[in-house]
Amino acid sequence: MAIWNKIQLTMQYYLKEFVCTNLRWLEDVLFALNALQE
């Protein structure tokens, strides 16, 4: 059972890192699109 908890924590950690990275990337894209529209 302890192993399963460790796997869950690891997955949550990587998922959070993945989402944060993608949000930063998405913000850059939106910023670039706004700059192009002006």
Rosetta blueprint (number, residue, H / E / L):
1 M L
2 A H
3 I H
4 W H
5 N H
6 K H
7 I H
8 Q H
9 L H
10 T H
11 M H
12 Q H
13 Y H
14 Y H
15 L H
16 K H
17 E H
18 F H
19 V H
20 C H
21 T H
22 N H
23 L H
24 R H
25 W H
26 L H
27 E H
28 D H
29 V H
30 L H
31 F H
32 A H
33 L H
34 N H
35 A H
36 L H
37 Q H
38 E L
